[in-house]
Amino acid sequence: MAGGNEFPSTLAADDAHVYWSNGSDIFSAPADGGEAALLFTAPSVGKLVVDERGALYWTANDSPDGSVFRLRDGVATQLAKDQHPNGAVDVDATHVYFGAWDGSGFLRRVPRDGGPVEQVLACGTGCVIRSIRVDPQLIYFRSWTTPCDSNDGYVQTVSKADFSARSLLTGNGGGDCLYYGEMDVSASVAYWTWEGGAPPFGIFRASASGSGFAAIESNGDANWPTVRVDDQAIYYMRAGAIVRRPK
């Protein structure tokens, strides 16, 4: 692939295209190689996610209070505006889920083909939702608070049926000031990075019920930036290398 930006801060892909952003511009290129194309520009662009139709979703501060966007078949659509999005986003078969912050934190959703915005959860003053994942039954998210809280970074779940929330309080210990934290979900099991708060640090997992807590790999090194999971394996970064570990 040629052209585009040299230092992507977020990446998404499907069988046809690879999408990436430098934090303000979104680019794409054919998955089998080719020239990059500039798709979108804003002062700030959040994470990228692709649905099964090949539509791309993201949030941006394109206006004073920010918007949620979809790109499908080459056409960009503003799905929601003035939402104070903070970059966290995911999509399921019906909705786009995103984090918002205006001094307090919120988890919201909008139909992925457009419609009214619905508030799923308010997580309180100083709460910032950092990452979101969804499966057919649950919404998973991680957040941190200011001032710091011992529950920072824990994976929490929200039922799509009634919006009831619970925390997967597991064996990691306190998460004070765990500002960042990636995660992924597969077959009702959450996988997450732990690189702040109480050691040991590494890649961990637990079922949506909170049972089955285990370390995939852990040590004293607080540098575990990301984790992704598919049907066969867990992928994560360790000491500058990409690791593939069978599930």
N, C-alpha and C positions, 0 to 999 in steps of 0.2 A: 504494500500500500504506500502511496506517495501523497505528499502534500498534507495540509491540515496542521494541527498543532503538535509540537514535539513532547509535551508534558501533560498527558491526560490526567485529570483528577477523578473522573468517573467513567465507567465503561459499561456498555450493554451490547448484546448481539443476539441475532437469530440466524436461521440458515441462509438468509439472503444478504444481510447487512451487518456491519459492525458500526456502532455509534460511540462517540466519546466526546468529552467536554474538557476544556481547560478551566472551567469555573465561570466562564462568561460566554464562550462560543460553543455551539454544538456542531460536530462534523459527522459525516457518514462516509463509508466506503463499501464496495461490494465485498462480501465475505470471502470470495475466492481471489481477491486482489484487484487493485485499480486505483484510480485517482480519488482523492478525498473531495467531498463537497461540503461547503458551509451551509448549514440548515437554519441556524437561529443565533441571534446575538442579544444579550441583555447584560446589565451590570453584574448580575449574579445569577448563576444557573445551578440548580440542585442535582440530585442523583437522577440517573436515567433508568427506565424500565421498559421492557417490550412485552406486549401480550401475544397470545397465540395467533392473532391475525396479522402480526407484523407491525402493529401500531406502536409508536414510541410516545412515552409520557414523561413529563418533567414539571418542576415548578421553577419560577423565576421572579425576580423583583423588577419586572418590566414596567410596573407602575408604582406609585408610592406605597401601595399596600400589597403588591404581588399577585401572581396568577398561577393557575394550573393549565397546562397545555397538553394537547395530543397532536401528533403528526401521523396521518394515515394516508397512504397512496399519494404522498407528496404534498398534501394539504395540511397546514397547521391550523388548529382550532383552539381558541381560548375557552376552556371548559368552565372555569370559574375565575373571578377577579376579586381583588380587594380582600384576600384571605390571610395575609401575613404568613405565607408559607416559609418554612425554615429549611427545606431541601429534602427531607425524608419522604419517600413515596413508594408505593407498590400498587399492583393492580390485580383484580381477579376477573371472573367472567362477567361481572356486572358493574363494578365500581373502581374508581381510583381512590386510594387512601393516602392521606398526606398529613404531615405534621404542620402545626401553625403555632406562632408565638407572638404575643403582643404585651409581654410582661407576665402573662400566664400562658401555660401550654395547653394545646388542644390536639386531639386526633379527629380529623374530619374525613368525609368521603363525598364524592360527586359521581353520578353515573358516568361511565366511561364514554358514552355517546352524548353527554350533555344533559343538564337538568339541575334541580335544586341541590344546594350543598346541605349536608346533614352532619350535625355534630355527634360524633360517636362517644367521645370522652373528653372531660376537662381534667387535667392532671395537676392543676393548682398554680399558685403564684411562684415564679422562679423555675418552674419545670420546663425543660426543653426536650422534646422527643427527637432522638437522634437517628433512629433506624426503625423501619417498618417491614414486616413480612406478613403474608396472608396465606391461609389454606382454605379448604371448603367450609370449615366450621369456625375458625378463629382468626383474629387479628393479633399478631405478636408485635411488641414494640419494646425499645429500650430508651431510657431517658436519664437525664441528670438534673440536679437542682442547684440553685444558688440561694443561700449558702449550701455547701455540700451536705449530703445526706448519706447515711450508711447504706441505703438501698439503691444508690446510684448504680446504674449499669445492669441491674437485674432484668432478665427477660420477663415481661408481663404479657398477659393474654386478655383479650376482650372477646366475648361471645358475639358472633354476628346475629344470633337469634334474639338476644335481649340486651346486649351491650353491657352485660355484667363483666367485671374485671377481677383478675386475680394475679398474684405474682408467683413466679416459679422460684421461690426462695430455696436455694439449693446449698451446696457445700462450698461456695466460693469465699464466704466470709464477707466482711464489710467492703462496700464499694465506694467509699468516700472519694469525691472528686474524680470519678471515672467519667471523664468528659466524652470520650469517644467509645465506640464499641459496635462492631459489625456482628451480624448474625444471618442465619439462613434456616429454612424449615423444610423438612422432607418427611412424609409419611407420619405426620403428627409428632415429630421429634424436632426440637429446637437445638441448633448448634450455634455457639457464640464464641467470640474472642474475649479474653480477660487479660487486660494489660494495665490495670490500675487498681487502687484499693489494696486489699489483702492478697499477698502471694500465697501459693504459686500462681504464675501466669501461664496462659496457653490457650488451647482450644478445648471447649467443654460441651457437654450435651445433656439433655434431659427430655423426657416425654412431656407432652402438653399437660399431663396430670401432675407433673412435678416429680414423678418417680424416675428411677433409672439414671440418676445423676452420675456422670463419669467424666474423667479427663480423657480426651483423645490423645493429647500430648501436652506436657506441661514442664516448666522449669522456672528458674529465677529471672529469665530475660523478659522484660516488659515490652517486647516488640513483636506483636502478633496482629498485624493490621487488618486482615480480612479472612473470611471463610465463606466457601460456597459448597453446595451439596447437590448431587444428582442422584439418580436411582441406584448407582453402583458405588460411588466414591465420595469422599470428603476432600476438598481442595483448600489449601491455605498457604500462607507465606510464612517462612521461618528463616531467619538469618539471610535474607536476600534471595532465597530459593523458593520455588513453588513446589509444594509437596502434594502428591496424590496418595491417599490412604483408602483402601477398600473399606466399605461400611461393615 
